[in-house]
Amino acid sequence: MIAHRTPMTLTDSPPGPDATALVAASAGYRPPALIAGAWDEVTCAAFRLPRPAVVRELRCELAGDGGIADQRLARDHLRELAGLAAQGLAAFGYLGFELGAALERRAVAPRGARSRDVSGRLYRHGEAGADTKAAAAAAGYFDAAADGRWLVFDPADLQPVAAARSGPEEAAVAGTSAEVAAWLAGLDLGRASFQRDVDAVLAAIADGRVYQVNLSRALPLPRRWAQAAHGADAAALWRALQTAQQVPYAAIIDLPAPGASSTPPERLICASMERLIRLTPTGPQGQTLASSRPIKGTVARSPEADGREHADDLRRRAALLASAKERAENTMIVDMVRHDLGRVARADGVRVRALCEAVAYRTLWHLESEVEADLAPGVDSAGLLEALLPPASVSGAPKIAAIEQIVALEARRRGPYCGAVGALWPDGRVELAVGIRQALIGPNGGELAVGAGIVADSDPAAEWSELLTKSRGIANALAALAALPGPRAPGVCQAEQRHGRGPTAAGASGPGAPPP
């Protein structure tokens, strides 16, 4: 059976009974702006959260030395998040990869470090006259990010707005292939460095130190793309994202500079396919069901397919399903997720619901699995997240040894990339995605972070190609947005002007919708 994500339809109203509506929030110098977020395979709705509605921001900054003080701070941050439900409050934001490392008492790179792939190298396409110093200055967005950031709000303040896709986005995305291909070709400067790191991981695997390691890169974006994405209203960016690559977990979060409301915020764009955890209360005695959907295994879709089934595309799917390497990689991560959930589950309460399903997206096929667990009595979201972080699929196996390899080879902080992004609701529900396929953008530049899992039979050249394949979805969206006519300055979009304050989402229902 071919697995597809059910096509999502952008609507003007709160999501229906089967939808999951989340919010990504705008803050800082922008006026109350459209905030897009809907995380579900069925319905995609857009919401905004005016800045005055944000009760407070929770922020976590860690030293990164692997000490017990960092571990305590990380645990306190998780407990503070878990305690919001008792106050009737929700939160949307992220937990960084390094917060997960702190829970495991592992040291990470000092903040401000630079990957050797971006320091002193120029990866920006179409910028004549730019020098290596400018390229290095544009790097480091993920590296400098906080280890946890959350916007706390009353769910009744969520406002639905119109964000329907239209013809211009479709046409713009269709016309970006040459520009995106040129940008990807320009990234070839980093190929040798990445392949050397793959060889280092293969040596560690041969020595028996690890079985799998997720290697990543933060790739500098063309300045034109970054400026268009940073200055655009969220509605236009949301439409471009969902046109380029419909995913079940997407968000746009504007992150204000600490203590500087006049400073333009950085914009975090997440287009993840991977569910870290869905936590759902199931009974009056506190029974809770936890579900995770790890991804490992990737192949590009046929260019002729353009998101539809095609003979060559189906051959690629069959090859992915038949690949011993890809299936072994996926199964290894499933075992890790089973182990992590088993730490907080009832006896015999962990089940594999799906194994190595081929799921189609517009630009690629993924192998996805699903693991489910009945949590033990007394386990709350804080205890669950401590067991899961950092996510298995973006660290490796064994997890602690893989983290050490990542820190040594990447020599930078990942920040929100490869952490957890999503929402916690007052009724105890949690919906968090693995923070993959992310861009972090400032007013003058930005980075796109992607990674690949390395196992014993990985080919360094093929892993580099996979990295580029995973970059295409967001790259297509950003290039399309830059090509669209219209104003780029931040402001209230037309959809907001039509809807004004609008009805709240308090009446929405369903397994992940904002609670009443």
Secondary structure, DSSP 4 states (H G I P E B T S, - for coil): --EEPPPPEEESS---TT---------TTSPS---BB---SSEEEEEE--GGGEEEEEEE----S--HHHHHHHHHHHHHHHTTGGGT-EEEEEE-HHHHHHHTT---PPTT---TTTTT----TT-TT--HHHHHHH--TTTTS-SEEEEEE-GGG-EEE-----HHHHHHHHT-HHHHHHHHHHGGGGHHHHHHHHHHHHHHHHTTS-SEEEEEEEEEPPHHHHHHHHHS-HHHHHHHHHHH---SEEEEEEEPPTT-TTSPPEEEEEEE--EEEEEEE-STT--EEEEEE-EEEEEEPPTTTTTS--HHHHHHHHHHHH-HHHHHHHHHHHHHHHHHHHTTEEEEEEEEEEEEEEEE-SSEEEEEEEEEEEEPTT--HHHHHHHHPSPGGGTEESHHHHHHHHHHHH-S--TTTTSEEEEE-TTS-EEEEE--SEEEEETTEEEEEEEEEE-TT--HHHHHHHHHHHHHHHHHHHHHHHHS-S--S----HHHHHHTT---STT--SSSSPP-
